[in-house]
Amino acid sequence: MRRLNLYFYSLAAAFAILFAVPAVTAEAGGNRSGRVSEVVVQRVDNNSLIRLRIYIDAKVAGTLKVGETATFKIRNGPHTIRAAFEDYQARSTEVAQFNANNSRIMFTVTDESIVVVGQEGIQVGAPTMSAVENVGINIETSVRSSFENATRNIKRKSKIAVINVDSDNESQADYVLEELTYLTVQSPKRFEVIDRRTVDAFRATSGIGTPSYQNDYILWFIGQLLGADFVLSGRLDGPGELRRLRVKALDVKTGRLVGSASEPI
């Protein structure tokens, strides 16, 4: 009996050791993954007409205007960062690799490169989203959803002109117009997109008036003269939390509405 008891005690101790080791490892991993670092990116080029999108680990982190600085929270560990200038050439910087360890890593972005300029330690804290990142992602989500809904019924390889976005906020309207153009170019439906410079030049010289989201005839007429199959038009309106982005698509051949969307901003 004494030998049997000793056997069971030894067996119990072995199981205790066996299952205790993974528990300690999991706890350490959990604590380590909960720590965060910061990436600070400053845009220092002078081209205000081109939007800059920041990618961290191949995912969109946010966007920057000229002279703007944004802070992004990341988990500790190895990461990559890249900046894409979203003009018609779709230029991009080389991918930069870095390691984060409870630190703040600072980058500057020029017309051609993204360069680390410093690193310092920070206090460990819970991940939060910066104001610039939050605004950028909210608008991007609304524009993307509006674009997908408005173009759902447009066939592959159709010729599209992105005409205008009406708003009382000119910078926000320009941002949405550029984003709609970018999404049209990048669409998996492989749309043929009329160059924005062609659209802008036509608007400046045609003398037919300023296109408006509410004036379907002007939108249709511009589309006819540009040789487009469809035209996209947008509008930002509403106060505060009621502000919305509205996007619609018109069939140039028939003048009929083929798609529309309304998303909160």
Backbone as CSV, one residue per row, in Angstrom:
resi,resn,N_x,N_y,N_z,CA_x,CA_y,CA_z,C_x,C_y,C_z
1,MET,0.821,-1.206,0.000,0.000,0.000,0.000,0.856,1.258,0.000
2,ARG,1.960,1.172,0.818,2.847,2.339,0.898,3.497,2.605,-0.458
3,ARG,3.917,1.505,-1.163,4.505,1.665,-2.488,3.480,2.237,-3.487
4,LEU,2.230,1.817,-3.374,1.172,2.298,-4.263,0.923,3.788,-4.073
5,ASN,0.891,4.213,-2.782,0.702,5.643,-2.505,1.857,6.458,-3.069
6,LEU,3.086,5.945,-2.909,4.249,6.655,-3.420,4.183,6.778,-4.938
7,TYR,3.702,5.718,-5.590,3.558,5.741,-7.044,2.592,6.838,-7.495
8,PHE,1.423,6.917,-6.824,0.417,7.924,-7.183,0.934,9.335,-6.914
9,TYR,1.656,9.542,-5.795,2.219,10.867,-5.505,3.209,11.284,-6.605
10,SER,4.054,10.328,-7.037,5.039,10.615,-8.086,4.348,10.949,-9.408
11,LEU,3.277,10.181,-9.704,2.534,10.420,-10.948,1.866,11.795,-10.938
12,ALA,1.308,12.166,-9.778,0.646,13.471,-9.653,1.648,14.601,-9.806
13,ALA,2.836,14.433,-9.238,3.869,15.465,-9.341,4.328,15.637,-10.783
14,ALA,4.432,14.517,-11.494,4.863,14.583,-12.893,3.857,15.341,-13.739
15,PHE,2.555,15.048,-13.519,1.512,15.766,-14.256,1.504,17.250,-13.908
16,ALA,1.752,17.586,-12.643,1.763,18.992,-12.216,2.861,19.751,-12.933
17,ILE,4.052,19.138,-13.053,5.167,19.785,-13.740,4.876,19.922,-15.224
18,LEU,4.308,18.850,-15.802,4.037,18.837,-17.234,3.085,19.944,-17.641
19,PHE,2.004,20.134,-16.874,0.985,21.128,-17.245,1.302,22.517,-16.732
20,ALA,2.221,22.645,-15.800,2.565,23.970,-15.273,3.406,24.749,-16.257
21,VAL,4.290,24.108,-17.022,5.190,24.811,-17.938,4.452,25.546,-19.039
22,PRO,3.506,24.914,-19.770,2.767,25.651,-20.790,1.988,26.819,-20.219
23,ALA,1.470,26.704,-19.014,0.693,27.796,-18.423,1.559,29.021,-18.223
24,VAL,2.789,28.847,-17.750,3.701,29.968,-17.537,4.076,30.592,-18.871
25,THR,4.344,29.761,-19.895,4.715,30.269,-21.212,3.590,31.087,-21.822
26,ALA,2.359,30.623,-21.730,1.207,31.330,-22.289,1.018,32.673,-21.615
27,GLU,1.221,32.720,-20.308,1.049,33.969,-19.578,2.099,34.978,-20.004
28,ALA,3.342,34.492,-20.164,4.403,35.400,-20.594,4.138,35.919,-21.994
29,GLY,3.668,35.030,-22.874,3.349,35.471,-24.227,2.235,36.485,-24.236
30,GLY,1.232,36.271,-23.385,0.120,37.209,-23.328,0.563,38.585,-22.864
31,ASN,1.429,38.609,-21.849,1.915,39.898,-21.370,2.736,40.601,-22.440
32,ARG,3.540,39.818,-23.162,4.396,40.412,-24.164,3.573,40.993,-25.312
33,SER,2.516,40.278,-25.721,1.700,40.751,-26.832,0.863,41.956,-26.441
34,GLY,0.666,42.185,-25.167,-0.142,43.312,-24.734,0.620,44.622,-24.731
35,ARG,1.949,44.575,-24.893,2.762,45.777,-24.894,2.739,46.418,-26.272
36,VAL,2.821,47.740,-26.296,2.707,48.436,-27.566,3.824,49.447,-27.742
37,SER,4.055,49.798,-28.981,4.988,50.853,-29.349,4.255,51.844,-30.239
38,GLU,4.956,52.908,-30.625,4.363,53.930,-31.480,5.216,54.139,-32.719
39,VAL,4.541,54.354,-33.836,5.208,54.764,-35.069,4.730,56.179,-35.388
40,VAL,5.663,57.104,-35.490,5.351,58.500,-35.806,5.847,58.793,-37.217
41,VAL,4.941,59.225,-38.097,5.295,59.478,-39.496,4.991,60.932,-39.839
42,GLN,5.983,61.621,-40.395,5.801,63.010,-40.826,6.009,63.101,-42.331
43,ARG,5.088,63.769,-43.008,5.194,63.967,-44.457,5.876,65.311,-44.728
44,VAL,6.978,65.285,-45.478,7.767,66.501,-45.663,7.889,66.921,-47.128
45,ASP,7.155,66.268,-48.055,7.212,66.712,-49.450,6.294,67.922,-49.632
46,ASN,6.257,68.489,-50.837,5.487,69.717,-51.087,4.340,69.544,-52.073
47,ASN,4.043,68.318,-52.466,3.019,68.102,-53.486,1.650,67.923,-52.837
48,SER,0.912,69.025,-52.719,-0.378,69.000,-52.027,-1.481,68.336,-52.837
49,LEU,-1.214,68.046,-54.113,-2.240,67.450,-54.963,-2.274,65.932,-54.871
50,ILE,-1.274,65.360,-54.216,-1.175,63.898,-54.157,-1.406,63.418,-52.722
51,ARG,-2.266,62.440,-52.571,-2.548,61.865,-51.261,-1.509,60.800,-50.932
52,LEU,-1.163,60.706,-49.676,-0.172,59.736,-49.222,-0.823,58.741,-48.277
53,ARG,-0.652,57.465,-48.585,-1.213,56.408,-47.756,-0.072,55.630,-47.095
54,ILE,-0.201,55.388,-45.780,0.820,54.677,-45.020,0.377,53.228,-44.809
55,TYR,1.273,52.288,-45.116,1.015,50.874,-44.914,1.965,50.348,-43.833
56,ILE,1.410,49.708,-42.817,2.212,49.030,-41.802,1.862,47.554,-41.849
57,ASP,2.862,46.721,-42.078,2.668,45.275,-42.251,1.667,44.984,-43.359
58,ALA,1.801,45.751,-44.453,1.002,45.572,-45.669,-0.476,45.915,-45.483
59,LYS,-0.838,46.558,-44.370,-2.211,46.982,-44.145,-2.268,48.502,-44.026
60,VAL,-3.351,49.095,-44.510,-3.481,50.550,-44.455,-3.575,51.007,-43.001
61,ALA,-2.674,51.920,-42.622,-2.696,52.479,-41.270,-3.380,53.834,-41.240
62,GLY,-3.259,54.607,-42.324,-3.863,55.931,-42.376,-3.336,56.709,-43.561
63,THR,-3.744,57.970,-43.677,-3.304,58.829,-44.763,-2.782,60.146,-44.209
64,LEU,-1.920,60.797,-44.996,-1.301,62.045,-44.567,-1.380,63.092,-45.659
65,LYS,-1.695,64.328,-45.265,-1.577,65.464,-46.156,-0.181,66.060,-45.995
66,VAL,0.168,66.989,-46.878,1.483,67.627,-46.820,1.666,68.329,-45.474
67,GLY,2.811,68.084,-44.822,3.125,68.720,-43.552,2.480,68.070,-42.343
68,GLU,1.668,67.052,-42.557,0.942,66.418,-41.463,1.794,65.329,-40.804
69,THR,1.563,65.128,-39.507,2.220,64.064,-38.748,1.167,63.196,-38.094
70,ALA,1.338,61.886,-38.132,0.385,60.957,-37.528,1.122,59.952,-36.659
71,THR,0.443,59.495,-35.608,1.001,58.498,-34.703,0.136,57.245,-34.749
72,PHE,0.784,56.094,-34.933,0.073,54.830,-35.013,0.579,53.880,-33.939
73,LYS,-0.333,53.222,-33.240,0.021,52.238,-32.218,0.244,50.872,-32.865
74,ILE,1.310,50.194,-32.463,1.610,48.865,-32.987,2.027,47.948,-31.844
75,ARG,1.930,46.655,-32.059,2.423,45.680,-31.096,3.944,45.607,-31.167
76,ASN,4.556,45.226,-30.078,5.993,45.032,-30.086,6.369,43.886,-31.016
77,GLY,7.561,44.009,-31.616,8.030,42.966,-32.510,8.482,43.536,-33.842
78,PRO,8.829,42.679,-34.798,9.281,43.135,-36.115,8.107,43.623,-36.972
79,HIS,8.333,44.674,-37.747,7.289,45.246,-38.605,7.908,45.769,-39.891
80,THR,7.028,46.073,-40.850,7.439,46.756,-42.079,6.562,47.987,-42.266
81,ILE,7.083,48.986,-42.968,6.324,50.201,-43.247,6.633,50.650,-44.673
82,ARG,5.618,51.178,-45.335,5.766,51.648,-46.717,4.831,52.833,-46.924
83,ALA,5.222,53.757,-47.789,4.379,54.907,-48.124,4.049,54.872,-49.606
84,ALA,2.780,55.107,-49.955,2.351,55.095,-51.357,1.781,56.452,-51.727
85,PHE,2.365,57.075,-52.756,1.844,58.326,-53.287,0.829,57.974,-54.352
86,GLU,-0.423,58.269,-54.098,-1.489,57.771,-54.965,-1.836,58.777,-56.050
87,ASP,-0.881,58.990,-56.951,-1.152,59.735,-58.159,-1.401,58.731,-59.279
88,TYR,-1.406,59.187,-60.499,-1.732,58.277,-61.597,-0.593,57.312,-61.908
89,GLN,0.596,57.575,-61.367,1.695,56.648,-61.546,1.766,55.627,-60.416
90,ALA,0.966,55.820,-59.370,0.919,54.898,-58.227,2.320,54.636,-57.677
91,ARG,3.072,55.719,-57.400,4.435,55.579,-56.900,4.439,55.102,-55.459
92,SER,5.488,54.375,-55.095,5.598,53.855,-53.739,7.049,53.865,-53.299
93,THR,7.273,54.066,-52.005,8.619,53.989,-51.464,9.022,52.531,-51.281
94,GLU,10.295,52.313,-51.030,10.759,50.976,-50.667,10.205,50.617,-49.286
95,VAL,10.063,49.329,-49.042,9.602,48.870,-47.729,10.742,48.991,-46.720
96,ALA,10.464,49.619,-45.567,11.454,49.726,-44.496,11.096,48.733,-43.398
97,GLN,12.097,48.041,-42.882,11.889,47.075,-41.812,12.411,47.644,-40.497
98,PHE,11.695,47.363,-39.403,12.139,47.856,-38.101,11.611,46.944,-37.002
99,ASN,12.193,47.072,-35.821,11.771,46.271,-34.678,11.304,47.207,-33.557
100,ALA,10.138,46.933,-33.004,9.562,47.772,-31.953,9.650,47.052,-30.615
101,ASN,10.108,47.765,-29.603,10.228,47.189,-28.268,9.951,48.275,-27.224
102,ASN,8.658,48.499,-26.969,8.253,49.570,-26.044,8.912,50.887,-26.449
103,SER,8.835,51.198,-27.737,9.571,52.333,-28.256,8.715,53.189,-29.176
104,ARG,9.222,54.386,-29.446,8.614,55.294,-30.418,9.602,55.439,-31.568
105,ILE,9.191,54.992,-32.763,10.054,55.048,-33.930,9.535,56.151,-34.843
106,MET,10.419,57.073,-35.231,10.010,58.236,-36.016,10.517,58.148,-37.447
107,PHE,9.609,58.371,-38.416,9.932,58.329,-39.833,9.571,59.657,-40.491
108,THR,10.300,59.997,-41.550,9.897,61.085,-42.432,9.695,60.517,-43.827
109,VAL,8.734,61.090,-44.564,8.438,60.635,-45.920,8.705,61.779,-46.887
110,THR,9.551,61.515,-47.878,9.805,62.471,-48.943,9.094,61.992,-50.200
111,ASP,9.395,62.636,-51.335,8.775,62.222,-52.594,9.184,60.816,-53.016
112,GLU,10.322,60.337,-52.505,10.843,59.069,-52.996,11.123,58.030,-51.917
113,SER,11.178,58.438,-50.654,11.623,57.476,-49.649,10.940,57.691,-48.304
114,ILE,10.997,56.655,-47.471,10.565,56.749,-46.082,11.774,56.373,-45.228
115,VAL,12.169,57.269,-44.323,13.439,57.137,-43.615,13.215,57.233,-42.110
116,VAL,13.824,56.312,-41.352,13.755,56.387,-39.900,14.719,57.479,-39.436
117,VAL,14.231,58.372,-38.560,15.060,59.490,-38.106,15.336,59.429,-36.605
118,GLY,14.748,58.466,-35.898,15.009,58.376,-34.473,14.172,57.309,-33.805
119,GLN,14.602,56.942,-32.601,13.873,55.961,-31.802,14.124,56.245,-30.335
120,GLU,13.067,56.160,-29.536,13.189,56.406,-28.104,12.233,55.493,-27.346
121,GLY,12.511,55.295,-26.074,11.635,54.454,-25.263,10.376,55.190,-24.853
122,ILE,9.269,54.438,-24.662,8.006,55.019,-24.199,7.438,54.150,-23.086
123,GLN,6.470,54.693,-22.382,5.774,53.928,-21.354,4.828,52.938,-22.019
124,VAL,4.762,51.747,-21.487,3.847,50.739,-22.016,2.421,51.141,-21.681
125,GLY,1.539,51.074,-22.673,0.148,51.446,-22.440,-0.771,50.667,-23.349
126,ALA,-2.061,50.839,-23.163,-3.036,50.142,-23.993,-3.085,50.771,-25.378
127,PRO,-3.322,49.978,-26.425,-3.380,50.521,-27.772,-4.540,51.500,-27.929
128,THR,-4.260,52.639,-28.515,-5.299,53.614,-28.835,-5.066,54.106,-30.245
129,MET,-6.072,54.711,-30.835,-5.962,55.187,-32.206,-5.817,56.699,-32.204
130,SER,-4.862,57.208,-32.957,-4.663,58.647,-33.010,-5.812,59.315,-33.738
131,ALA,-5.960,60.622,-33.518,-7.064,61.362,-34.131,-6.959,61.356,-35.647
132,VAL,-5.746,61.552,-36.176,-5.573,61.569,-37.625,-5.934,60.218,-38.219
133,GLU,-5.465,59.136,-37.594,-5.745,57.796,-38.090,-7.240,57.510,-38.055
134,ASN,-7.894,57.898,-36.978,-9.315,57.636,-36.812,-10.133,58.305,-37.897
135,VAL,-9.858,59.595,-38.162,-10.592,60.328,-39.189,-10.370,59.703,-40.552
136,GLY,-9.076,59.379,-40.855,-8.769,58.809,-42.148,-9.491,57.507,-42.401
137,ILE,-9.512,56.636,-41.409,-10.139,55.329,-41.582,-11.646,55.460,-41.715
138,ASN,-12.282,56.351,-40.938,-13.723,56.533,-41.040,-14.125,56.983,-42.436
139,ILE,-13.417,57.977,-42.986,-13.734,58.473,-44.320,-13.459,57.403,-45.359
140,GLU,-12.333,56.723,-45.250,-11.992,55.683,-46.216,-13.037,54.577,-46.254
141,THR,-13.500,54.177,-45.075,-14.515,53.121,-45.006,-15.802,53.565,-45.686
142,SER,-16.224,54.805,-45.447,-17.459,55.322,-46.049,-17.329,55.451,-47.559
143,VAL,-16.181,55.961,-48.025,-15.982,56.129,-49.467,-15.962,54.768,-50.161
144,ARG,-15.245,53.818,-49.574,-15.155,52.491,-50.190,-16.529,51.822,-50.269
145,SER,-17.294,51.899,-49.194,-18.621,51.291,-49.188,-19.539,51.982,-50.194
146,SER,-19.472,53.316,-50.260,-20.298,54.069,-51.210,-19.944,53.707,-52.643
147,PHE,-18.638,53.630,-52.913,-18.195,53.285,-54.266,-18.692,51.899,-54.668
148,GLU,-18.533,50.921,-53.798,-18.939,49.556,-54.123,-20.439,49.459,-54.376
149,ASN,-21.233,50.158,-53.570,-22.688,50.111,-53.749,-23.125,50.846,-55.016
150,ALA,-22.495,51.983,-55.308,-22.897,52.786,-56.462,-22.514,52.115,-57.779
151,THR,-21.431,51.352,-57.780,-20.945,50.733,-59.034,-21.303,49.256,-59.159
152,ARG,-22.112,48.764,-58.260,-22.423,47.333,-58.238,-23.020,46.842,-59.557
153,ASN,-23.834,47.676,-60.205,-24.523,47.255,-61.422,-23.789,47.652,-62.699
154,ILE,-22.607,48.214,-62.572,-21.834,48.598,-63.752,-20.989,47.410,-64.214
155,LYS,-21.019,47.145,-65.502,-20.327,45.981,-66.046,-18.822,46.190,-66.104
156,ARG,-18.108,45.070,-66.171,-16.648,45.090,-66.271,-16.195,45.873,-67.494
157,LYS,-15.056,46.541,-67.352,-14.368,47.256,-68.431,-15.166,48.435,-68.974
158,SER,-16.178,48.888,-68.240,-16.910,50.082,-68.656,-16.010,51.307,-68.525
159,LYS,-16.286,52.330,-69.332,-15.515,53.574,-69.311,-16.188,54.558,-68.356
160,ILE,-15.463,54.986,-67.327,-16.061,55.790,-66.263,-15.324,57.120,-66.106
161,ALA,-16.113,58.176,-65.878,-15.563,59.490,-65.541,-16.038,59.862,-64.139
162,VAL,-15.101,60.130,-63.242,-15.431,60.598,-61.895,-15.469,62.125,-61.979
163,ILE,-16.663,62.713,-61.892,-16.846,64.118,-62.251,-16.604,65.077,-61.090
164,ASN,-17.283,64.870,-59.974,-17.231,65.893,-58.918,-17.693,65.334,-57.587
165,VAL,-17.336,66.054,-56.515,-17.889,65.840,-55.178,-18.239,67.212,-54.623
166,ASP,-19.510,67.447,-54.346,-19.968,68.723,-53.795,-19.826,68.723,-52.276
167,SER,-19.356,69.837,-51.726,-19.230,69.931,-50.276,-18.948,71.370,-49.872
168,ASP,-19.301,71.710,-48.619,-18.927,73.006,-48.071,-17.513,72.972,-47.510
169,ASN,-16.893,71.784,-47.507,-15.522,71.606,-47.044,-14.679,71.186,-48.252
170,GLU,-13.931,72.148,-48.818,-13.224,71.899,-50.069,-12.159,70.817,-49.938
171,SER,-11.393,70.839,-48.846,-10.334,69.848,-48.681,-10.911,68.444,-48.535
172,GLN,-12.032,68.327,-47.829,-12.667,67.019,-47.671,-13.229,66.539,-49.001
173,ALA,-13.789,67.463,-49.781,-14.313,67.098,-51.096,-13.203,66.612,-52.014
174,ASP,-12.052,67.300,-51.991,-10.914,66.873,-52.818,-10.443,65.487,-52.406
175,TYR,-10.413,65.249,-51.101,-9.980,63.942,-50.597,-10.902,62.837,-51.116
176,VAL,-12.213,63.037,-50.997,-13.176,62.018,-51.430,-13.105,61.818,-52.938
177,LEU,-12.928,62.922,-53.692,-12.832,62.822,-55.153,-11.616,61.990,-55.559
178,GLU,-10.483,62.236,-54.906,-9.284,61.454,-55.201,-9.473,59.985,-54.825
179,GLU,-10.134,59.758,-53.698,-10.349,58.378,-53.253,-11.282,57.627,-54.200
180,LEU,-12.332,58.283,-54.664,-13.251,57.658,-55.621,-12.515,57.320,-56.923
181,THR,-11.657,58.242,-57.373,-10.884,57.994,-58.587,-9.948,56.817,-58.385
182,TYR,-9.291,56.782,-57.240,-8.365,55.680,-56.943,-9.101,54.339,-56.927
183,LEU,-10.256,54.287,-56.281,-11.004,53.036,-56.206,-11.495,52.596,-57.580
184,THR,-11.834,53.565,-58.427,-12.269,53.235,-59.786,-11.127,52.613,-60.575
185,VAL,-9.935,53.201,-60.431,-8.754,52.672,-61.125,-8.405,51.272,-60.633
186,GLN,-8.517,51.059,-59.316,-8.097,49.800,-58.710,-9.191,48.725,-58.699
187,SER,-10.367,49.038,-59.189,-11.480,48.090,-59.122,-11.156,46.776,-59.832
188,PRO,-11.530,45.647,-59.237,-11.318,44.345,-59.909,-12.143,44.203,-61.185
189,LYS,-13.098,45.106,-61.410,-13.870,45.074,-62.652,-13.090,45.656,-63.829
190,ARG,-11.874,46.155,-63.547,-10.977,46.659,-64.595,-11.644,47.740,-65.430
191,PHE,-12.208,48.726,-64.755,-12.831,49.845,-65.453,-11.791,50.629,-66.245
192,GLU,-12.229,51.204,-67.362,-11.401,52.169,-68.084,-11.746,53.544,-67.514
193,VAL,-10.786,54.211,-66.921,-11.051,55.453,-66.195,-10.516,56.640,-66.976
194,ILE,-11.372,57.617,-67.209,-10.941,58.847,-67.871,-10.075,59.649,-66.906
195,ASP,-8.909,60.039,-67.357,-7.937,60.740,-66.522,-8.576,61.969,-65.879
196,ARG,-8.338,62.128,-64.576,-8.903,63.275,-63.856,-8.445,64.597,-64.451
197,ARG,-7.226,64.642,-64.961,-6.740,65.874,-65.563,-7.537,66.222,-66.808
198,THR,-7.973,65.204,-67.532,-8.828,65.432,-68.697,-10.173,65.985,-68.273
199,VAL,-10.732,65.406,-67.209,-12.020,65.877,-66.688,-11.898,67.320,-66.206
200,ASP,-10.834,67.624,-65.434,-10.660,68.978,-64.891,-10.445,70.000,-66.003
201,ALA,-9.647,69.626,-67.012,-9.407,70.536,-68.126,-10.692,70.813,-68.897
202,PHE,-11.495,69.784,-69.071,-12.765,69.962,-69.770,-13.691,70.876,-68.981
203,ARG,-13.741,70.666,-67.670,-14.602,71.505,-66.838,-14.182,72.966,-66.914
204,ALA,-12.879,73.211,-67.028,-12.366,74.584,-67.036,-12.602,75.302,-68.364
205,THR,-12.719,74.544,-69.458,-12.793,75.167,-70.787,-14.135,75.006,-71.494
206,SER,-14.999,74.149,-70.966,-16.241,73.852,-71.696,-17.247,74.988,-71.640
207,GLY,-17.263,75.722,-70.538,-18.217,76.822,-70.393,-19.655,76.385,-70.165
208,ILE,-19.865,75.121,-69.795,-21.243,74.651,-69.596,-21.673,74.740,-68.134
209,GLY,-20.810,75.290,-67.301,-21.186,75.447,-65.898,-20.562,74.401,-65.005
210,THR,-20.643,74.664,-63.717,-20.065,73.762,-62.727,-20.961,72.547,-62.527
211,PRO,-20.424,71.335,-62.658,-21.259,70.152,-62.436,-21.731,70.068,-60.997
212,SER,-22.931,69.571,-60.800,-23.507,69.464,-59.463,-24.127,68.092,-59.284
213,TYR,-24.040,67.590,-58.061,-24.645,66.301,-57.738,-26.136,66.304,-58.046
214,GLN,-26.765,67.463,-57.910,-28.214,67.553,-58.097,-28.626,67.770,-59.550
215,ASN,-27.664,68.102,-60.418,-27.999,68.394,-61.809,-27.590,67.223,-62.699
216,ASP,-28.492,66.277,-62.857,-28.190,65.081,-63.647,-27.922,65.417,-65.109
217,TYR,-28.572,66.463,-65.623,-28.402,66.797,-67.039,-26.964,67.220,-67.332
218,ILE,-26.399,68.089,-66.478,-25.021,68.536,-66.675,-24.058,67.349,-66.570
219,LEU,-24.283,66.474,-65.569,-23.435,65.294,-65.412,-23.516,64.402,-66.647
220,TRP,-24.728,64.190,-67.143,-24.935,63.366,-68.331,-24.258,63.987,-69.548
221,PHE,-24.397,65.329,-69.698,-23.846,66.016,-70.853,-22.312,65.966,-70.859
222,ILE,-21.705,66.156,-69.694,-20.252,66.051,-69.587,-19.801,64.636,-69.948
223,GLY,-20.527,63.648,-69.449,-20.201,62.267,-69.773,-20.279,61.992,-71.265
224,GLN,-21.288,62.565,-71.917,-21.437,62.415,-73.370,-20.226,62.983,-74.105
225,LEU,-19.824,64.197,-73.750,-18.725,64.861,-74.439,-17.381,64.186,-74.169
226,LEU,-17.251,63.554,-73.005,-16.007,62.857,-72.664,-15.960,61.440,-73.231
227,GLY,-17.080,60.961,-73.745,-17.129,59.616,-74.291,-17.195,58.534,-73.230
228,ALA,-17.739,58.860,-72.058,-17.836,57.892,-70.962,-19.088,57.033,-71.095
229,ASP,-19.017,55.832,-70.530,-20.212,54.985,-70.431,-21.028,55.355,-69.187
230,PHE,-20.314,55.702,-68.105,-20.958,56.057,-66.853,-20.198,57.218,-66.214
231,VAL,-20.912,58.003,-65.407,-20.273,59.065,-64.630,-20.591,58.858,-63.159
232,LEU,-19.613,59.181,-62.314,-19.795,59.134,-60.868,-19.807,60.555,-60.322
233,SER,-20.700,60.796,-59.384,-20.793,62.105,-58.732,-21.064,61.887,-57.255
234,GLY,-20.514,62.776,-56.416,-20.699,62.635,-54.975,-21.093,63.930,-54.298
235,ARG,-21.533,63.794,-53.072,-21.926,64.966,-52.297,-21.731,64.684,-50.806
236,LEU,-21.147,65.655,-50.086,-21.005,65.595,-48.638,-21.922,66.641,-48.040
237,ASP,-22.837,66.202,-47.181,-23.744,67.170,-46.568,-24.224,66.691,-45.207
238,GLY,-24.878,67.589,-44.481,-25.406,67.256,-43.165,-24.514,67.777,-42.051
239,PRO,-25.100,68.098,-40.896,-24.326,68.633,-39.772,-23.837,67.538,-38.828
240,GLY,-22.636,67.723,-38.271,-22.143,66.882,-37.184,-22.264,65.397,-37.435
241,GLU,-22.909,64.702,-36.504,-23.048,63.247,-36.590,-23.993,62.815,-37.707
242,LEU,-24.740,63.761,-38.280,-25.663,63.438,-39.370,-25.018,63.600,-40.742
243,ARG,-23.744,63.981,-40.764,-23.061,64.207,-42.035,-22.931,62.887,-42.804
244,ARG,-23.179,62.959,-44.117,-23.172,61.749,-44.931,-22.462,61.990,-46.256
245,LEU,-21.976,60.912,-46.814,-21.429,60.916,-48.163,-22.423,60.209,-49.073
246,ARG,-22.810,60.896,-50.142,-23.731,60.319,-51.120,-22.999,60.205,-52.454
247,VAL,-23.105,59.047,-53.070,-22.456,58.795,-54.350,-23.474,58.167,-55.294
248,LYS,-23.464,58.615,-56.554,-24.379,58.011,-57.525,-23.678,57.792,-58.852
249,ALA,-24.193,56.849,-59.618,-23.670,56.514,-60.936,-24.769,56.673,-61.968
250,LEU,-24.475,57.404,-63.054,-25.441,57.621,-64.132,-24.979,56.913,-65.402
251,ASP,-25.925,56.287,-66.085,-25.668,55.680,-67.386,-25.706,56.788,-68.435
252,VAL,-24.593,57.027,-69.106,-24.527,58.142,-70.055,-25.401,57.880,-71.279
253,LYS,-25.553,56.637,-71.674,-26.364,56.328,-72.855,-27.835,56.601,-72.626
254,THR,-28.312,56.294,-71.434,-29.750,56.431,-71.158,-30.077,57.604,-70.241
255,GLY,-29.070,58.114,-69.523,-29.317,59.188,-68.563,-29.956,58.695,-67.279
256,ARG,-30.048,57.388,-67.107,-30.724,56.824,-65.936,-29.747,56.554,-64.806
257,LEU,-30.266,56.605,-63.580,-29.488,56.279,-62.391,-29.348,54.761,-62.292
258,VAL,-28.116,54.275,-62.215,-27.897,52.825,-62.153,-27.366,52.387,-60.794
259,GLY,-27.011,53.330,-59.946,-26.513,52.969,-58.616,-26.401,54.190,-57.721
260,SER,-26.639,54.016,-56.431,-26.508,55.120,-55.488,-26.179,54.559,-54.109
261,ALA,-25.607,55.413,-53.281,-25.223,55.005,-51.924,-25.239,56.212,-51.020
262,SER,-25.448,55.971,-49.737,-25.407,57.012,-48.718,-24.797,56.419,-47.448
263,GLU,-23.649,56.961,-47.039,-22.914,56.433,-45.897,-22.595,57.542,-44.905
264,PRO,-22.632,57.248,-43.598,-22.252,58.256,-42.598,-20.761,58.535,-42.628
265,ILE,-20.408,59.775,-42.374,-18.997,60.177,-42.283,-18.680,60.490,-40.831
